[in-house]
Amino acid sequence: MQKIIKWEKEWEEKTIGTSKVSGTDYWNKRAEDYTNYIKTSDYDHGRKIRMIFENAGILKLEFEVLDIAAGPGSVSIPFAEVVRKVTAVEPAKEMAKNLIKNAQEKGIKNTEIINKKWEEVNDTELEKKFDLVICSHASWQFPDIGEQLMRMNKASRGYCCIGNGVKSDGQFEEMYRKLKINPESLDRYIYLFNILYQRGILANVRMIDVVMRRSVNSAISMWELLLNKYREPTDKDKEIIRNHVFSNCEKGIYQRKSKMAVMWWKAAVLDNLNK
């Protein structure tokens, strides 16, 4: 008899450790280097997610968008440029400060920030308030991902979207081996697709090419802070990091290409299934 995979249980077991060492304090420390990445990359993955909805004829000027774990605005800024309003949920105060600054630099005035963890937000107050609810590069923060996806669905009167990087081709795994760390490495989008399916949602999936561009200092900070989640970087670690960054740097910019899986569904579909 074929075993039925309990995708949510598997997800929880594989992400609970990572979520514990990647809390709000960590992302406050990462605010500066992450902002450098987003701005140097010109909001690359946020713009490409927006293009998916534009090309499908879904995105409308009057839309209100909810961006969960918004960071410095990687998704919020591109969407705020073309919709009526974006509400960003971001618990890390330094990230939220950078989001405000980035919006001001672009003359964007239609963003609102909820400075809380998504799990702490009263979803009853947000029920069916948004035309599009997005969570990008943050699903690993939620060991109880099934429940959080349903809360996203509850907040939407239109569409939901979740985006995650596809398991890399080994470029980052090599650095993990050199630094002797072993972070969770599951191919998240496969889990998310199956969790949604077992919850009654057949999501659309689009694979997109994305580019991470950072200054040298930003890249070094990223690697050192990532390692610091597990242990204090040694002088040898710092040498490994600097060698890696400079060997993957051109004209002062550290660049890595990767793929991202973007999944989206119409929230009303679940409502109909549950009637």
PyMOL commands that set and color helices and strands:
alter all, ss='L'
color gray80, all
select helices_A, chain A and resi 7-21+24-29+31-40+44-55+76-80+93-105+118-120+123-126+139-141+145-155+171-179+188-198+216-228+235-247+267-273
alter helices_A, ss='H'
color red, helices_A
select strands_A, chain A and resi 64-68+85-89+111-114+130-136+156-165+204-215+249-250+253-266
alter strands_A, ss='S'
color yellow, strands_A
deselect
rebuild
show_as cartoon
